Amino acid sequence: MRNETIAIHGGYEVEPTTKSVAVPIYQTVAYEFDSAEHGAALFNLEVEGYRYTRISNPTNEVLERRVAALEGGVEALSVASGQAALHYAVLNLAESGRNIVSVPQLYGTTYTLFAHLLPGFGIDVRFAESDHPAAIEQLIDGDTRAVFCESVGNPAGNICDIEALAKVAHRHGVPLIVDNTVATPILLRPFEYGADIVLHSLTKFMGGHGTTLGGIIVDRGKFPWEKHAARFPMFSVPDASYHGLVYTAHFGAAAYVARCRSVYQRTMGSVLSPLSAFLLLQGIETVAVRIDRHVENGKRVAEFLRAHPGVEWVNYTGFPDNPYHALAQKYLGGRACSLMTFGIRGGFEGGTRFYDALKLVKRLVNLGDAKSLACHPASTTHRQMSVEEQRKAGVTPEMIRLSIGIEHADDIIADLEQALQAAAGRQKESLSAGSQRRFSRGG
Ligand SMILES: Cc1ncc(COP(=O)(O)O)c(C=O)c1O
């Protein structure tokens, strides 16, 4: 089936007891055992079934099967947020004394996790100078356990050359982890280009309505853990924390996600609530049609901004002169994401005036909602970074990030136009007030 169909039907067979067509919300913590023997068999993984919702839940499982199918993976683990997905995905590969190598263009809290939190656990994150595969390769050594990138960087909008990054990672015997939040599997399926692990903040375009936090880790099921057992013994030696389980022997191609669930989800517990899984499934049903509209509206808005005299620059990969245009053709089929950044004339102050004048477009830190959203990364999502770190992450002081929604494009443009006019008007007013003051002082 194609992704438009999988998004609606994937992972769910009509439930036999009630014949409920909508996915039921299994709002339960635990599941009754038939007997002591049955309970023991479930714990020994000898029979299939549920024990406790921190480990698995039937509603969450539909979401996991659906997103795994959309991405073309073998198995997935849903978690409470995109950040939890990032955290587990890395911990599942890199232990103390090891490192991962990352592109520098990252979502701000991912940068914080990598630069400030993981080193405290003894995991070093090496940030490459750029997203160029050669810059990544330079930093890989015998202790590297993964290469990490965002397929489309937030907010930089850069598009990573996943095929080349996967080749580099595999040459050194490590997997490539891709955060596919901004692109979604509707625009890009990283597994088709050799990525090994894909993760998402489902909070964004996938859920699509700004109501529900969630994250997911998807396993392609192709990385040869046993071949690289010296580097990744955790998958092929008996796990003392799970009475001697060997993940590759028991779960085969799904060993990575199975270990993530049995070790990290079970003990650290960033669990997605079944109600949230249901709400995210509702959102995912329409992701393909929403993305079509996001892309269409994004193009109209980018063209409007580019032609506007109050706008200094627009970073939108749909423009042929954008440095990532060729990669947008290859990886996004020429359908540039509706996440874009621009710089207004008047620098930081111009940006603030524009931001304050918005009426329809919401001022907040989120992206991928049906609503159009605006954010000022330098003062919010990327605030913890130094100016130099911001520059490497693709953030400048005047930059406004727009996540264009699915309202009528004319209404979005009308709001941006009035905000640009208000910013320019007030700029003129403050200039003339300034000159009046100077004149009255005899200047
Ligand atoms: C690319 C990317 N990854 C991960 C996250 C974190 O997701 P969440 O807010 O669901 O924890 C975000 C949040 O904005 C993001 O933009």
The ligand as an SDF file (V2000), in Angstrom:
LIG
                    3D

 16 16  0  0  0  0  0  0  0  0999 V2000
   13.5970   18.1930   14.7890 C   0  0  0  0  0  0  0  0  0  0  0  0
   13.0510   17.9900   16.1700 C   0  0  0  0  0  0  0  0  0  0  0  0
   13.3560   16.8670   16.8490 N   0  0  0  0  0  0  0  0  0  0  0  0
   12.9090   16.6420   18.0950 C   0  0  0  0  0  0  0  0  0  0  0  0
   12.1040   17.5720   18.7400 C   0  0  0  0  0  0  0  0  0  0  0  0
   11.6470   17.2980   20.1410 C   0  0  0  0  0  0  0  0  0  0  0  0
   10.3110   16.8760   20.1220 O   0  0  0  0  0  0  0  0  0  0  0  0
    9.3120   16.9770   21.3760 P   0  0  0  0  0  0  0  0  0  0  0  0
    8.9520   18.3910   21.5500 O   0  0  0  0  0  0  0  0  0  0  0  0
    8.1790   16.0890   20.9480 O   0  0  0  0  0  0  0  0  0  0  0  0
   10.0490   16.4180   22.5570 O   0  0  0  0  0  0  0  0  0  0  0  0
   11.7420   18.7400   18.0670 C   0  0  0  0  0  0  0  0  0  0  0  0
   10.9010   19.7470   18.7380 C   0  0  0  0  0  0  0  0  0  0  0  0
   10.7110   20.8440   18.2260 O   0  0  0  0  0  0  0  0  0  0  0  0
   12.2380   18.9590   16.7500 C   0  0  0  0  0  0  0  0  0  0  0  0
   11.9240   20.0680   16.0630 O   0  0  0  0  0  0  0  0  0  0  0  0
  1  2  1  0
  2  3  1  0
  2 15  2  0
  3  4  2  0
  4  5  1  0
  5  6  1  0
  5 12  2  0
  6  7  1  0
  7  8  1  0
  8  9  2  0
  8 10  1  0
  8 11  1  0
 12 13  1  0
 12 15  1  0
 13 14  2  0
 15 16  1  0
M  END
$$$$
